[in-house]
Amino acid sequence: MNHKKRRIELYSFYDHTGIKKHLQEMARKGWMIERISNLGWKYRKIPPADLNFAIAYCPKISEYDPEPTPDQQDFLDFCAHTGWHPVCTWAQMQIFYHEHKNATPIETEPILELETIHKTAKNRFLPAYGILFVLALFQIFLLVFGLPDNLIDLLASTSSLCSCFAWMMLLLTCTAEITGYLRWYKKAKKAAEYGEFLNVKGHLWLSRIICAATVLDGIYWIISLYALKDRLLFWYGLLALSYVVVLIISGNAVRQFLKRKKAARIVNRTLTIAACYFLSFAFTGCITYLAVSNVFPHSESLRQYAYDFPLTLEDLDNNVSDPYITKKLGSASLLLESATIFQYPAPSWPDSYDPSDKELIYTITTIRLPVLYPLCRKVLLQEMEETFDAGIPQGQQNEYQKQDPSLWNAQEVYRLVNQGTGPFHDYLICYPGRIIKLHFSWEPTDTQITAAARKLIPGS
């Protein structure tokens, strides 16, 4: 029989009402809380009992203390004298239990108890969530600020979408914790003036939803990296997740080891932080080494005569004989898929570059969510347009002009034209569910356009 078990509990640090109720329910099931850490709540098996639990806060103690401070020891002796047995400590929170349901509470003065909780919150709870709130807000601001120029890249990148979602979940968590505490504190302060202590109405349901959504977000991210067949990015993703787990475990292990060695609070905190920083630098160095040495296999991105690409120069010109390099860069998500294909002559040093050599560049944007199609079309049209740029004189601006779509067998076709010098060899072709930005290094013939359309049309 397993006499130990761990669980991930998502109670707020100040939610003493919810924590006490939960520990009472666990004790009735035969489980007593033994330890609380970043790795979860650890329980040990006991005979089922109907116990009374109490939560006490002490802003002066620290999780780095090797042993109880004199004031804390006096408090523990007082609790033991009244029948309250210490169970475990979670930072500035101390948990006690009593065999009698109607035992005298440890704290009997609501105002003093509320002041103690608020001091603890100001020392630990509020600053931590405040820093995380600002960090999450800053990251989301960077993503939103860059949307006009990088919308397609963001929507087509699973990593960017998952990262954005994770930051939003962190922002929601911080908002819920800070506002939830401040609202409770305001009401509890008024109740304490009348000698009453206000119970905490936590938001455990919201925390569970956020946690489940974040876990699913991470799982989807890893699966998507694997599905993209980019082994390099996949292994880096696994390493990043492993690093977070190892960092948490290592930080706790160092802190507990120093506590057993009776290291002073300041020494313990300094060495634990130093160990975490060292691990971070070591991880960064490891990633850099792996990237340089190509230890992990990854998908081939540079290939000569890549006939599996949608469109190549060979499809347009039977006279192509010089070796060409074909390169593909792409990303995909549940919303969009974007792939850019480059085909250009292979370097032939010491021969100089031949202007007659042809180059082909095109980007295929596949819209998987139809509602995003008009937005993507607008973004891609404005990407090369200069008619909105007041810094470029009228008559010298680039703009897209509509072309006859029948030759391309498309819904719409636009060609990039300079108002002063004339047309470029750049096209924007709109098919159902797919938009293609295509650049030729030469003026294509109607026959070549027809051949390109056959290759690029959806379902080809």
C-alpha positions in Angstrom: 0.0 0.0 0.0 1.2 3.5 -0.9 1.6 5.5 2.3 2.6 8.7 0.6 1.2 10.7 -2.3 1.6 14.1 -3.9 -1.1 16.4 -5.4 -1.0 19.7 -7.1 -3.3 22.0 -5.2 -4.2 25.4 -6.6 -5.4 27.3 -3.5 -4.4 31.0 -3.1 -1.9 31.7 -0.5 -4.4 33.8 1.5 -7.3 31.4 1.1 -7.1 29.9 4.6 -10.8 29.1 4.5 -10.5 26.9 1.5 -7.2 25.3 2.7 -8.6 24.4 6.1 -11.7 22.9 4.5 -9.7 20.9 2.1 -7.3 19.5 4.7 -10.3 18.5 6.9 -11.7 16.6 3.9 -8.4 14.9 3.2 -8.0 13.9 6.9 -11.5 12.3 6.8 -10.2 10.2 3.8 -7.1 9.2 5.8 -4.5 11.6 4.4 -2.6 14.2 6.5 -0.7 17.0 4.9 3.1 16.6 5.5 4.8 19.1 3.3 4.0 21.9 0.8 6.5 23.0 -1.8 6.8 24.1 -5.5 6.6 20.4 -6.4 3.1 20.0 -4.9 1.5 19.0 -1.6 2.8 15.8 0.0 0.4 13.7 2.1 1.0 10.7 4.4 -1.5 8.0 5.2 -3.2 8.2 8.6 -6.3 6.5 10.1 -9.3 8.5 8.9 -10.0 11.3 11.5 -12.3 14.3 11.9 -9.7 16.9 12.7 -9.7 20.7 13.1 -7.2 22.7 11.2 -5.9 26.2 11.7 -3.8 28.5 9.5 -1.5 31.1 11.0 0.6 33.6 9.2 3.9 35.0 10.3 5.5 37.7 8.1 8.9 37.5 9.8 9.7 33.9 9.1 11.2 32.6 5.8 11.3 29.3 3.9 15.1 29.6 4.1 15.2 29.5 7.9 17.2 26.5 9.1 15.1 26.3 12.3 12.3 28.3 14.0 13.3 31.8 15.1 12.9 32.6 18.9 9.6 34.4 18.3 8.3 31.5 16.2 9.4 29.0 18.8 7.5 30.9 21.5 4.4 30.8 19.2 4.8 27.1 18.6 5.1 26.4 22.3 1.9 28.4 22.9 0.1 26.5 20.3 1.3 23.1 21.7 0.2 24.2 25.2 -3.4 24.8 23.8 -3.5 21.5 22.0 -2.6 22.7 18.5 0.0 20.5 16.8 2.2 21.9 14.0 1.9 20.0 10.7 4.0 21.9 8.2 5.1 25.3 7.0 4.6 26.9 3.6 6.8 30.1 3.5 5.1 32.4 6.0 2.1 30.1 6.5 2.0 27.6 9.3 -0.6 24.8 9.5 -1.8 23.2 12.7 -4.3 20.6 13.7 -6.4 19.8 16.8 -8.2 16.6 17.7 -11.3 18.6 19.0 -13.6 20.2 16.5 -14.6 23.0 19.0 -11.1 23.8 20.2 -10.3 27.5 20.9 -8.9 29.1 17.8 -5.3 30.2 17.7 -6.2 33.7 16.6 -9.0 35.3 18.6 -8.6 39.0 17.6 -9.9 39.6 14.0 -8.1 42.9 13.6 -4.7 41.5 14.7 -5.1 38.4 12.5 -6.1 40.5 9.5 -3.1 42.8 10.0 -0.8 39.8 10.2 -2.2 38.4 6.9 -1.9 41.7 5.2 1.7 42.1 6.3 2.5 38.7 5.0 0.7 39.5 1.7 2.7 42.7 1.3 6.0 40.9 2.0 5.5 37.9 -0.3 2.2 37.5 -2.1 1.5 40.9 -3.6 5.0 41.8 -4.8 5.5 38.4 -6.5 2.2 38.6 -8.4 2.8 42.3 -9.2 6.1 41.5 -10.9 4.6 38.6 -12.9 1.7 40.9 -13.8 4.0 43.5 -15.3 6.1 40.9 -17.1 3.0 39.2 -18.6 1.5 42.6 -19.6 4.8 43.6 -21.2 5.1 40.4 -23.3 1.5 40.7 -24.5 2.1 44.4 -25.3 5.1 43.4 -27.5 3.0 40.8 -29.4 0.1 43.2 -29.9 2.4 46.1 -30.8 3.9 44.0 -33.6 0.6 42.7 -35.0 0.3 45.1 -37.9 3.6 44.0 -39.4 3.7 40.4 -38.1 0.1 39.2 -38.0 0.5 36.4 -40.6 3.7 35.2 -38.9 2.0 35.2 -35.5 -1.1 33.4 -36.6 1.0 30.8 -38.5 3.4 30.1 -35.6 2.3 27.5 -33.1 5.1 28.6 -30.8 4.0 32.3 -30.9 0.3 31.4 -30.4 1.1 29.1 -27.5 3.4 31.6 -25.9 0.8 34.4 -26.3 -1.8 32.1 -24.7 0.5 31.2 -21.8 1.2 34.9 -21.1 -2.5 35.6 -21.2 -3.1 32.8 -18.7 -0.4 34.2 -16.4 -1.9 37.7 -16.7 -5.3 36.3 -15.9 -3.9 34.5 -12.9 -2.2 37.5 -11.5 -5.2 39.7 -12.0 -7.5 37.2 -10.3 -5.1 36.7 -7.3 -4.4 40.4 -6.7 -7.9 41.7 -7.2 -9.4 38.8 -5.3 -7.2 39.5 -2.3 -7.7 43.2 -2.3 -11.5 42.8 -2.6 -11.5 40.3 0.3 -9.2 42.5 2.4 -11.4 45.5 2.0 -14.5 43.6 3.1 -12.6 41.8 5.9 -11.3 45.1 7.3 -14.9 46.4 7.7 -16.0 43.1 9.3 -13.0 43.1 11.7 -14.1 46.5 13.1 -17.2 44.7 14.3 -15.2 41.8 15.8 -16.0 39.4 12.9 -13.6 37.6 10.7 -14.7 37.3 7.1 -14.1 33.9 5.4 -12.3 33.8 2.1 -14.3 33.0 -1.0 -11.6 31.7 -3.2 -11.5 31.1 -7.0 -10.3 27.5 -7.0 -12.5 26.7 -10.1 -10.8 29.5 -12.1 -7.3 28.3 -11.1 -8.1 24.8 -12.2 -9.4 26.0 -15.5 -6.3 28.1 -16.1 -4.0 25.3 -15.1 -5.7 22.8 -17.3 -5.7 25.2 -20.2 -2.0 25.9 -19.8 -1.1 22.2 -19.6 -3.1 21.6 -22.8 -1.4 24.5 -24.4 2.0 23.0 -23.6 1.0 19.6 -24.8 -0.4 21.0 -28.1 2.9 23.0 -28.6 5.1 19.9 -28.3 2.8 17.8 -30.5 2.7 20.6 -33.1 6.5 20.8 -33.1 6.7 17.1 -33.7 4.1 17.2 -36.4 6.0 19.9 -38.3 8.8 17.4 -38.7 11.4 19.9 -37.5 13.3 17.7 -35.1 15.7 20.5 -34.1 12.9 22.7 -32.9 11.1 19.7 -31.3 14.1 18.8 -29.2 14.7 22.4 -28.2 11.1 22.5 -27.1 11.5 19.4 -24.9 14.7 20.8 -23.5 13.0 24.0 -22.6 10.2 22.2 -20.7 12.7 19.9 -19.0 14.8 22.9 -18.0 11.8 24.4 -16.1 11.2 21.1 -14.2 14.9 20.7 -13.4 15.2 24.3 -12.3 12.3 23.9 -9.8 13.6 20.5 -8.5 17.1 21.8 -8.2 16.1 25.0 -6.4 14.1 23.1 -3.8 16.9 20.5 -3.4 19.5 23.1 -2.7 17.3 25.0 -0.3 16.4 21.8 1.7 20.0 20.6 1.7 21.2 23.9 3.2 18.4 23.9 5.8 19.5 20.5 6.9 23.0 21.8 7.2 21.7 24.7 9.4 22.9 27.4 7.0 21.8 30.9 7.9 18.8 32.4 6.0 20.9 34.8 4.0 23.4 32.1 3.1 20.7 29.7 2.0 18.9 32.3 -0.1 22.1 33.5 -1.8 23.4 30.0 -2.6 20.0 28.8 -3.8 19.7 31.8 -6.2 23.2 31.4 -7.3 22.6 27.7 -8.1 19.5 28.6 -10.2 21.5 31.3 -12.1 24.3 28.8 -12.7 21.8 26.2 -14.0 20.3 28.8 -16.3 23.7 29.8 -17.8 24.6 26.1 -18.1 21.3 25.4 -20.0 21.9 28.4 -22.3 25.4 27.2 -23.0 24.2 23.7 -23.7 21.6 24.9 -26.2 24.2 27.0 -27.9 26.6 24.1 -28.2 23.8 21.8 -29.6 22.8 24.4 -32.1 26.4 24.9 -33.3 27.4 21.2 -33.4 24.1 20.0 -34.9 23.8 17.1 -32.4 20.1 16.8 -33.0 18.8 15.7 -36.4 16.6 18.2 -38.1 14.7 18.6 -41.2 16.6 19.3 -44.4 15.9 22.9 -45.6 18.5 23.3 -48.4 18.1 20.9 -51.3 19.1 20.9 -54.9 16.4 20.2 -57.4 13.7 19.8 -54.8 11.0 18.3 -57.0 8.5 17.9 -54.2 8.0 21.6 -53.9 4.8 23.1 -55.3 6.5 25.1 -58.0 10.1 25.2 -59.2 11.9 26.9 -62.1 12.0 23.6 -63.9 8.2 23.7 -64.1 8.4 27.0 -65.9 11.5 26.7 -68.1 12.7 23.5 -69.7 16.0 25.1 -70.5 17.1 25.4 -66.8 20.4 23.5 -66.6 22.6 25.2 -64.0 22.4 23.8 -60.4 19.8 25.7 -58.3 19.3 25.7 -54.6 15.8 25.5 -53.3 15.1 26.5 -49.7 11.8 26.4 -47.8 11.0 28.3 -44.6 7.6 27.7 -43.0 5.4 27.5 -40.0 2.0 26.2 -39.2 -0.7 26.4 -36.6 -4.4 25.4 -36.3 -5.3 28.8 -37.8 -2.8 29.3 -40.7 0.1 27.7 -42.6 2.7 29.9 -44.2 5.5 28.6 -46.4 8.1 30.6 -48.3 10.1 28.9 -51.0 13.3 30.4 -52.5 15.0 29.0 -55.6 18.2 30.7 -56.8 21.4 29.7 -58.6 24.0 27.8 -56.6 27.1 29.8 -55.9 29.8 29.1 -58.6 32.9 30.9 -57.2 35.1 32.3 -58.7 32.5 32.9 -61.5 30.7 36.1 -61.1 27.0 36.4 -60.7 25.1 36.1 -64.0 22.2 38.6 -64.2 20.4 36.3 -66.7 20.1 33.6 -64.0 16.5 33.3 -62.9 15.2 33.4 -59.3 11.8 32.4 -58.0 10.4 33.4 -54.6 6.8 32.7 -53.4 4.9 32.5 -50.2 1.8 30.3 -49.8 -0.5 31.3 -47.0 -3.1 28.6 -46.3 -6.0 29.9 -44.2 -7.5 27.1 -42.2 -10.1 29.3 -40.4 -12.2 30.9 -43.1 -13.2 33.9 -41.0 -9.5 35.0 -41.1 -9.3 35.1 -44.9 -10.4 38.7 -45.4 -8.0 39.9 -42.7 -5.1 38.0 -44.2 -5.9 39.3 -47.7 -5.9 42.9 -46.3 -2.6 42.4 -44.5 -0.9 40.9 -47.5 -2.2 43.7 -49.8 -0.9 46.4 -47.4 2.4 44.7 -46.9 3.8 46.0 -50.2 1.5 49.0 -50.6 3.0 52.5 -50.2 -0.1 54.5 -50.8 -0.5 55.1 -47.1 3.1 56.2 -46.6 3.1 60.0 -46.5 6.9 60.0 -46.7 6.9 58.8 -50.3 5.7 61.3 -52.9 2.6 60.7 -54.9 3.5 59.2 -58.2 6.5 57.3 -56.8 4.6 54.9 -54.6 4.2 51.1 -55.0 0.6 49.8 -55.2 -1.2 46.6 -56.1 -3.4 46.8 -59.3 -6.0 44.3 -60.2 -5.3 42.0 -63.0 -7.4 39.5 -65.1 -7.7 36.4 -62.8 -8.8 34.1 -65.6 -5.2 33.4 -66.7 -4.4 32.3 -63.1 -7.7 30.5 -62.7 -8.1 32.5 -59.4 -10.6 34.6 -57.6 -8.5 37.7 -57.6 -5.1 38.7 -58.9 -3.0 41.8 -58.1 0.3 43.0 -59.6 2.7 45.3 -57.8 3.2 48.5 -59.8 5.2 51.6 -59.2 3.3 54.7 -60.1 6.3 56.2 -61.8 8.4 53.3 -63.2 5.7 50.7 -64.0 5.0 47.1 -63.0 7.2 44.7 -61.0 7.3 41.0 -61.5 5.4 40.5 -58.2 1.8 39.1 -58.0 -0.7 38.4 -55.2 -3.0 35.5 -56.2 -6.1 34.8 -54.2 -7.6 31.3 -54.3 -10.3 29.8 -52.0 -8.5 29.3 -48.6 -5.1 30.2 -50.1 -3.3 33.4 -50.9 0.0 33.4 -52.8 2.6 36.1 -53.0 4.8 35.4 -56.0 8.0 37.0 -57.3 9.7 36.3 -60.7 13.1 37.7 -61.5 11.9 38.0 -65.1 8.8 38.9 -67.1 6.8 35.7 -67.2 5.0 34.7 -70.4 1.3 33.7 -70.4 2.4 30.1 -70.8 4.5 30.3 -67.7 1.7 31.9 -65.8 -0.6 29.2 -66.8 1.9 26.5 -65.7 2.5 28.3 -62.4 -1.3 28.4 -61.8 -1.7 24.7 -62.4 1.0 24.0 -59.7 -0.2 26.5 -57.1 -4.0 26.2 -57.3 -5.4 24.4 -54.2 -5.8 20.6 -54.7 -3.0 20.5 -57.4 
